[in-house]
Structures are given as C-alpha cells and as structure tokens.
Amino acid sequence: MKLERLLSRMETLTEQVRQERKELAQHRELAIGNVTVGHVLGGMRGLVSLLCDTSSVLPNEGLRIRNIPILELVDSYPEDVFFLLLTGSMPSEEEKAEIRAAFAKYSNVPYYVWNTLEALPPDTHPMVMLSIGLLAMERESRFRQAYEAGTPRQDLWRFMLEDAIILLSRITTLAAGIYRMRFAKGDRIPPHPDLDWGANYAAMLGLPDPNGEFTRLIRMYLVLHSDHGGGNVSAFSANTVGSALSDIYYALSAGFNGLAGPLHGLANQEVLRFVMSIYDRFNGIPSEAQLRDLLWERLHAGQVIPGFGHAVLRVTDPRFIAFHRFGKEHCSDDPIFQIVDLLYQVAPKVLQEHGKAKNPWPNVDAASGSLLYHYGMTEYQFYTVMFAVSRALGISAQLVLNRAALAPIIRPKAITTEKLKELIAQAQS
C-alpha cells in the first residue's frame, strides 16, 4: 500500500499524541466535572469522559472538523477530508494523488460478499446488508492478522490504517451495489478508477445526473456527515468495540448497527416522511397559516417537529445551511423542497412561542432527505446507508487515531439501583 506521505505524517502525529497522553496522564486524579444522578440515569448524556480530536460540536457554532468550521469544507473532496481527520491538515497535491490512487486500487468488492448478500431474503433491510457485507470482508483484516502474528501493540495502528483505506475504498462500491440489488435497479455498476471517491459513488448508484448536480450533492453530503464527535451512538459504539482490539470491520459494523436506530440515523427519512405527509394533506404546498396551524396541532398532541432541535446545538445547524443553500440554488422549484424551505421560515417561530424547545432551529436532517429525493433516490430505507457511508470517514479516522494513541479499553463502571439510592441518601444527609 503506497501511502508513504500519509504514513510519514501519521508517524509524527502518533509520537505527538502519545506524548500528549503521557503528559495528561499525570493529572489523572484532577476532577474536571461532577457525575450527577442525571448522568447515571440519562445514558451519560453530557458527561465529559472521552477524548476526540477529529471533530467537535460547539453549541453556538456547530460542527468543526479538526477545528475548521464545516461550512469552510463544503467544497472539499471527501477523501481529502479523511486525510484532514487523520492528520489535522488538508493534503498537498501529492498527498491527494496518493490517497485517491489507494482508494481506487482497492475499490472492487470481493465476489464472496455479493454471493452472501444475494443469499439473503429480498426484503432484507439495506443497513443489515451493509453490516453483513462489512463483516463478510473481515476475513481479510490486516489488523487482525498483524495482531495474531504478534505485532507490538504500538505498531498496530499501521494495520488499522491499511484496513481503513481498504474498507473506505470498498464501502461506496458495496453500498451502491446494495442499492441497485435491494431496489431492483439493474446490474451493479463497476467502480470507475479515474473518478474521485464521491463522484465514483454517485456514478455507481446509477441515478440520472446529466449536469453533475447529483455528484456535487453526494460529495457535499459525504463531507457534511463525515464526523460528529466521539460521543454519538455510532462513533461511541465503534470505538468501544475497537478498544477491545477488534478490527475495523467488527467495529464499524457495530457502529452502523447503532446508526440504524430510530434515535440516531433515521432522522432524515423521518423528516422526509413528515414533509411528504404535509404535501399529501394539503395536496401541494400549504400556506404559511396552514403550516403554522399544523405545527401547533402536533405540539398540542405532544409530538415533535421532525428536523428541528439538537442535543448540543443552540443555533441553526451549519450543515442544514449548506444543504439549504444547495437546494435554493438547484431545486428551488421542487414542491418538496419548497415545503422544507417554508418549515425553515415557520417552525422556529412556532417553537419559540411554544417555549419548551431548547433549540428551535433546524438540524442537518431537515433538508438532506428532500435533496436525495429530488435527484431520484426515493427509497427512504436507503438513507441511513447514505449516512453510514459518510460517517465511515470519521469513525475510521477515530479508530486509527485511538490505536495510534494506545487508547485503553473503554470500561465505564455500572452500579445497581440500590447502590444509587444509597449514594443519594448519603449525599442528602
């Protein structure tokens, strides 16, 4: 695998990270926060207990990739963002050529993976197919082979990186093949070695793209969803599995299984269902007054407004801003997108009047599904696979970096309900 420039950068970074961890470890007993009963009962939400250098989410700004605001990266190529996630800097022209060549070299999915997927029931969920496809390739893991051969733990990150490059090279081919197989789109389209990663994925999906807009959307989609810190379900699950020195195939499959949950990765399809229900209810685009009444009707019934609110953000998600701008530029006459745009104008005001929402602003899911739908991807079940392909960039980078840092196994302590009651009583007395 000819990645000399990337390996050179990673070797330097690895030494820096390990030295930083040693220095930080001198302060192990220093308290940086208090664990509350709410943390214990609330799934550790908001509890600071992880290190993640690839990205961060600032409440009053949004996502930063390696401290770069995400809106500054919307025109970047996804594979370049992967390089950024790994190293902390964008690649040079030589480094871009190197990593694109590596992605192209390993882009073919082994025959036995397709044989496995073809043996599944025809109505198998696309996310199940993606997870099974990844696990089927685990037999080729260079990380596991290196571990079994007795490679010192401090050198295992190199093989995790090799696995990451191979997996990312193939995941677009795998996902596109699943799309065409699962939804009867015809024969699989082989990868194009001369195309960049995002353009290759768009081409293999096989949807019409006469002017290149869909390709541009896919590149942007892959960048915007590439990473979102280390504490979300998919990243945390993958890193927990990886911390046991399981290879990237096991770890990423675990993360994707978490991403498939309704409280994590299904949000964009739920938003699109909501938007489509609005279109059906009014037989078109509602007036502002009609939409306002509908939103109040939902809130009075105890329902949420899909696509609005965020666990961390207290401003409009900059990723939504990027998708919204794209929609205004390329499909402003699409009635589905027009409803998305109208919701952006009406829903925050309603939520502010309602007064219970901590964040009345739209998140990334408020627009992404409508754009995929506009360009012909009307199969909602596949949207989570789209999310997964993108998130593979960030999670893979985190897995490599955690092995480079010699990160320990993730093992939080659990207590019984009786013990928690005892601790509460002691604190109150």
C-alpha distance (Angstrom), angle and dihedral (degrees) to the residues before:
residue distance angle dihedral
M1 . . .
K2 3.83 . .
L3 3.76 103.9 .
E4 3.80 99.0 126.9
R5 3.79 95.7 145.7
L6 3.79 94.1 47.6
L7 3.80 91.9 45.0
S8 3.79 90.4 50.4
R9 3.79 91.3 52.6
M10 3.79 91.7 45.7
E11 3.80 92.8 50.5
T12 3.79 90.5 55.1
L13 3.79 91.9 44.1
T14 3.80 91.7 48.1
E15 3.79 92.0 57.1
Q16 3.80 90.7 48.0
V17 3.80 93.7 49.0
R18 3.80 94.0 47.6
Q19 3.80 91.2 49.3
E20 3.82 90.7 48.8
R21 3.80 90.8 50.6
K22 3.81 90.8 50.7
E23 3.79 91.1 51.5
L24 3.80 92.1 47.2
A25 3.80 91.2 47.8
Q26 3.80 89.3 66.0
H27 3.81 86.9 72.7
R28 3.80 97.7 51.4
E29 3.79 93.6 130.9
L30 3.82 94.9 49.4
A31 3.81 111.2 111.4
I32 3.83 114.3 -132.9
G33 3.79 96.9 174.7
N34 3.78 145.7 -8.9
V35 3.79 125.7 -99.7
T36 3.78 108.9 -133.6
V37 3.78 132.7 -166.6
G38 3.80 85.6 -108.1
H39 3.80 90.3 60.3
V40 3.80 91.3 51.3
L41 3.81 94.2 46.9
G42 3.79 95.8 36.9
G43 3.78 100.9 60.0
M44 3.83 93.1 -97.2
R45 3.82 89.3 -66.9
G46 3.77 110.1 176.0
L47 3.80 93.9 3.7
V48 3.81 109.3 138.9
S49 3.79 104.3 -135.8
L50 3.81 108.5 122.9
L51 3.80 138.4 72.2
C52 3.81 117.7 -137.0
D53 3.79 120.5 164.7
T54 3.80 98.9 171.8
S55 3.80 96.0 78.0
S56 3.78 145.0 -14.2
V57 3.79 136.5 -159.6
L58 3.80 116.0 -136.3
P59 3.82 114.9 -159.9
N60 3.80 94.6 -136.2
E61 3.78 97.9 37.2
G62 3.77 113.9 24.2
L63 3.77 134.8 -137.5
R64 3.79 122.7 5.8
I65 3.80 121.0 -173.0
R66 3.80 107.8 -150.9
N67 3.81 86.7 -20.2
I68 3.83 92.9 -52.9
P69 3.84 113.8 122.1
I70 3.80 107.9 -113.3
L71 3.82 93.5 -125.2
E72 3.80 88.1 64.9
L73 3.81 89.5 60.0
V74 3.81 102.2 47.7
D75 3.81 92.7 104.5
S76 3.80 94.1 46.1
Y77 3.79 124.3 107.0
P78 3.82 114.7 -107.6
E79 3.81 94.7 -125.3
D80 3.81 89.1 53.5
V81 3.81 89.0 52.5
F82 3.81 88.5 51.8
F83 3.80 87.9 55.7
L84 3.80 88.6 49.0
L85 3.81 91.6 50.0
L86 3.80 90.5 52.6
T87 3.78 101.2 42.0
G88 3.80 107.9 20.8
S89 3.81 94.1 -118.6
M90 3.78 137.4 73.9
P91 3.81 115.7 -101.9
S92 3.78 125.1 -101.6
E93 3.80 118.5 -120.9
E94 3.81 89.8 -95.0
E95 3.79 91.5 49.6
K96 3.80 91.2 48.1
A97 3.79 90.5 54.0
E98 3.81 91.2 47.2
I99 3.78 96.8 52.8
R100 3.82 94.1 41.8
A101 3.79 89.6 52.4
A102 3.81 90.0 51.5
F103 3.82 92.0 49.1
A104 3.81 90.8 50.0
K105 3.82 93.5 46.6
Y106 3.80 94.8 58.8
S107 3.82 99.9 34.5
N108 3.80 98.2 110.3
V109 3.81 115.3 96.2
P110 3.84 114.3 -137.5
Y111 3.80 116.7 -103.5
Y112 3.81 93.4 -120.2
V113 3.81 90.5 63.1
W114 3.79 91.6 58.3
N115 3.82 90.0 45.3
T116 3.81 89.1 53.8
L117 3.81 93.8 48.5
E118 3.79 93.0 45.8
A119 3.82 89.0 56.4
L120 3.82 91.7 60.4
P121 3.82 122.6 96.7
P122 3.82 109.5 -85.9
D123 3.81 93.1 -117.7
T124 3.83 94.7 54.9
H125 3.79 110.8 137.2
P126 3.83 113.1 -102.2
M127 3.82 91.2 -125.5
V128 3.80 90.3 55.8
M129 3.80 88.4 50.7
L130 3.80 91.2 50.5
S131 3.81 92.5 49.4
I132 3.79 92.7 47.1
G133 3.79 90.9 46.8
L134 3.79 91.4 54.2
L135 3.79 93.2 46.4
A136 3.80 90.9 48.9
M137 3.82 88.6 60.1
E138 3.82 92.6 50.9
R139 3.79 89.7 94.9
E140 3.82 87.0 74.3
S141 3.81 95.9 53.3
R142 3.78 109.8 139.0
F143 3.80 89.9 -166.7
R144 3.79 93.1 59.6
Q145 3.80 91.4 44.3
A146 3.80 90.5 50.9
Y147 3.80 92.3 48.8
E148 3.79 92.3 49.1
A149 3.81 89.0 49.1
G150 3.81 89.7 58.4
T151 3.81 99.5 -105.6
P152 3.84 109.7 173.0
R153 3.78 112.1 -101.2
Q154 3.79 92.5 -120.1
D155 3.82 89.8 62.7
L156 3.81 98.9 46.1
W157 3.81 93.1 92.1
R158 3.82 89.2 74.2
F159 3.78 90.8 61.9
M160 3.80 92.0 43.3
L161 3.82 86.2 55.8
E162 3.81 91.3 50.3
D163 3.80 90.1 50.6
A164 3.81 90.1 47.5
I165 3.81 92.8 53.5
I166 3.80 92.4 47.9
L167 3.80 93.6 45.0
L168 3.80 94.0 47.7
S169 3.80 90.0 46.2
R170 3.78 90.5 55.8
I171 3.79 103.1 34.6
T172 3.80 94.4 78.9
T173 3.81 90.6 49.4
L174 3.79 89.7 47.2
A175 3.80 95.0 47.1
A176 3.80 94.1 45.9
G177 3.80 90.6 48.2
I178 3.81 90.1 50.7
Y179 3.80 90.1 50.8
R180 3.79 93.1 53.1
M181 3.80 93.5 41.9
R182 3.80 98.6 44.3
F183 3.80 96.0 44.8
A184 3.82 98.7 37.2
K185 3.80 96.0 -113.8
G186 3.77 95.0 150.3
D187 3.78 133.1 -103.6
R188 3.78 121.5 -9.4
I189 3.80 114.7 -92.2
P190 3.80 111.9 -131.2
P191 3.81 120.0 -126.9
H192 3.79 119.5 -91.2
P193 3.82 108.7 -131.3
D194 3.80 93.0 -159.6
L195 3.81 95.3 57.0
D196 3.78 127.7 86.1
W197 3.83 117.6 -109.1
G198 3.81 96.9 -96.2
A199 3.80 95.5 42.0
N200 3.79 90.3 48.2
Y201 3.80 90.8 52.5
A202 3.81 91.8 49.1
A203 3.80 91.0 49.4
M204 3.82 93.8 49.0
L205 3.81 91.8 51.3
G206 3.78 85.7 63.1
L207 3.80 99.5 -145.2
P208 3.83 118.3 147.1
D209 3.80 112.4 -87.0
P210 3.81 108.5 165.9
N211 3.80 96.4 160.4
G212 3.81 101.9 28.7
E213 3.82 95.8 -108.4
F214 3.80 93.5 123.2
T215 3.81 90.8 51.3
R216 3.80 90.1 51.3
L217 3.80 90.1 49.1
I218 3.81 92.1 50.7
R219 3.80 92.5 50.3
M220 3.80 90.5 50.0
Y221 3.82 92.4 44.2
L222 3.81 91.2 53.3
V223 3.80 91.5 50.3
L224 3.81 96.9 44.6
H225 3.81 94.1 50.5
S226 3.81 96.1 37.2
D227 3.80 98.8 106.5
H228 3.79 140.4 -3.8
G229 3.78 109.0 177.8
G230 3.78 127.9 -76.9
G231 3.80 103.1 -82.8
N232 3.80 102.2 69.4
V233 3.80 117.0 104.6
S234 3.81 97.9 -102.1
A235 3.82 97.0 44.8
F236 3.81 93.7 41.2
S237 3.82 92.4 47.6
A238 3.79 92.9 48.5
N239 3.79 93.4 46.7
T240 3.80 91.8 47.1
V241 3.80 90.3 54.5
G242 3.80 91.0 42.6
S243 3.80 91.2 50.7
A244 3.81 87.9 66.4
L245 3.84 86.0 60.3
S246 3.77 91.9 -106.0
D247 3.79 109.6 152.9
I248 3.79 125.4 -105.9
Y249 3.80 94.7 -94.6
Y250 3.80 92.3 59.8
A251 3.79 92.4 40.4
L252 3.79 98.8 47.3
S253 3.79 92.2 44.5
A254 3.80 88.8 54.4
G255 3.78 90.8 49.3
F256 3.78 91.9 50.0
N257 3.79 91.1 50.0
G258 3.80 86.7 58.4
L259 3.79 91.2 45.4
A260 3.81 88.6 57.3
G261 3.80 91.1 65.5
P262 3.82 119.6 108.4
L263 3.82 91.4 -122.6
H264 3.81 93.5 56.3
G265 3.79 124.0 23.0
L266 3.79 104.6 12.7
A267 3.78 96.0 71.1
N268 3.81 98.4 101.0
Q269 3.79 93.3 54.0
E270 3.81 90.3 46.3
V271 3.81 89.0 53.2
L272 3.78 91.5 49.7
R273 3.82 91.0 49.7
F274 3.80 87.9 52.6
V275 3.81 92.3 48.9
M276 3.80 91.5 47.9
S277 3.81 90.4 49.7
I278 3.81 88.8 54.6
Y279 3.81 90.2 51.3
D280 3.81 91.5 48.9
R281 3.79 94.0 45.6
F282 3.79 93.8 53.8
N283 3.79 96.2 29.4
G284 3.77 87.8 -123.5
I285 3.78 137.5 -5.3
P286 3.82 113.8 -12.3
S287 3.77 124.1 -137.2
E288 3.78 118.0 -104.7
A289 3.81 89.7 -104.7
Q290 3.81 92.7 50.4
L291 3.80 91.9 49.7
R292 3.77 91.7 47.1
D293 3.83 90.9 53.1
L294 3.79 90.9 48.3
L295 3.80 92.4 51.8
W296 3.79 92.1 49.8
E297 3.79 88.7 48.5
R298 3.82 89.6 56.5
L299 3.78 93.9 46.1
H300 3.81 93.1 48.6
A301 3.81 87.6 51.5
G302 3.80 90.4 55.3
Q303 3.82 94.3 -107.5
V304 3.79 127.5 133.9
I305 3.79 127.5 -125.5
P306 3.82 104.0 -113.8
G307 3.78 114.8 -125.7
F308 3.79 96.1 24.0
G309 3.79 125.5 101.0
H310 3.78 132.3 30.0
A311 3.79 135.4 -144.5
V312 3.81 92.7 -125.9
L313 3.81 110.3 11.1
R314 3.78 122.7 88.3
V315 3.81 95.2 -178.2
T316 3.79 136.1 53.1
D317 3.79 108.0 -64.1
P318 3.83 106.9 -106.5
R319 3.79 88.5 -142.4
F320 3.81 88.2 60.8
I321 3.79 88.2 50.4
A322 3.82 89.9 55.2
F323 3.81 93.4 49.1
H324 3.80 92.0 43.5
R325 3.80 91.8 52.2
F326 3.79 90.1 49.6
G327 3.80 90.9 50.7
K328 3.79 93.1 48.1
E329 3.79 89.5 51.4
H330 3.79 99.9 43.7
C331 3.81 111.2 21.1
S332 3.79 108.6 19.1
D333 3.82 90.3 135.8
D334 3.82 93.4 56.5
P335 3.84 107.4 109.9
I336 3.81 92.3 -145.3
F337 3.78 91.7 53.9
Q338 3.80 89.6 43.9
I339 3.81 88.7 59.6
V340 3.81 89.1 50.1
D341 3.79 88.6 51.7
L342 3.81 91.7 47.6
L343 3.80 91.0 50.3
Y344 3.81 88.4 53.6
Q345 3.80 88.6 56.5
V346 3.82 97.8 43.1
A347 3.81 111.0 27.7
P348 3.84 99.2 63.5
K349 3.82 90.7 53.4
V350 3.80 91.5 49.9
L351 3.80 92.5 47.4
Q352 3.79 91.5 48.2
E353 3.79 90.1 52.1
H354 3.79 89.8 46.8
G355 3.77 87.7 55.6
K356 3.80 100.8 -158.8
A357 3.80 100.7 91.9
K358 3.80 114.7 94.5
N359 3.78 88.6 -157.1
P360 3.85 118.9 25.1
W361 3.80 93.7 -179.9
P362 3.81 129.0 103.6
N363 3.78 121.7 -96.6
V364 3.80 128.1 -149.3
D365 3.82 93.2 -84.2
A366 3.80 93.0 61.3
A367 3.81 91.5 80.6
S368 3.80 112.5 13.9
G369 3.82 97.7 80.6
S370 3.80 93.7 50.0
L371 3.80 90.5 55.5
L372 3.81 93.6 50.0
Y373 3.81 88.1 48.7
H374 3.81 91.8 50.4
Y375 3.80 92.0 56.4
G376 3.79 93.8 50.7
M377 3.79 105.1 -89.3
T378 3.79 94.7 123.8
E379 3.81 96.6 153.9
Y380 3.80 104.3 104.3
Q381 3.79 94.1 -166.9
F382 3.79 90.5 66.8
Y383 3.79 95.9 56.6
T384 3.79 93.2 85.2
V385 3.80 89.2 54.0
M386 3.80 88.2 54.8
F387 3.80 88.3 52.3
A388 3.81 91.0 47.6
V389 3.80 94.8 52.1
S390 3.78 89.6 53.7
R391 3.80 96.0 43.3
A392 3.82 89.2 51.3
L393 3.82 87.1 76.5
G394 3.78 94.8 60.6
I395 3.78 98.3 36.6
S396 3.81 91.9 48.9
A397 3.80 90.6 51.3
Q398 3.81 90.6 49.1
L399 3.80 91.6 50.5
V400 3.81 92.1 51.0
L401 3.79 92.9 46.9
N402 3.80 93.3 47.1
R403 3.78 90.5 54.1
A404 3.81 90.1 46.2
A405 3.81 89.4 52.4
L406 3.82 91.2 48.6
A407 3.79 88.0 -123.3
P408 3.82 113.2 -167.8
I409 3.77 127.4 -119.4
I410 3.81 112.4 -76.2
R411 3.80 106.5 -115.5
P412 3.84 116.5 156.5
K413 3.79 116.4 -174.8
A414 3.81 119.2 -111.7
I415 3.80 125.5 -157.1
T416 3.80 133.4 -163.9
T417 3.77 124.6 -105.1
E418 3.81 89.0 -112.0
K419 3.80 91.1 53.7
L420 3.80 90.6 49.7
K421 3.81 90.4 51.5
E422 3.80 88.9 50.0
L423 3.80 91.8 51.8
I424 3.82 91.0 48.8
A425 3.81 90.7 51.4
Q426 3.79 91.3 49.3
A427 3.79 91.9 49.7
Q428 3.79 92.7 48.3
S429 3.80 92.6 50.3
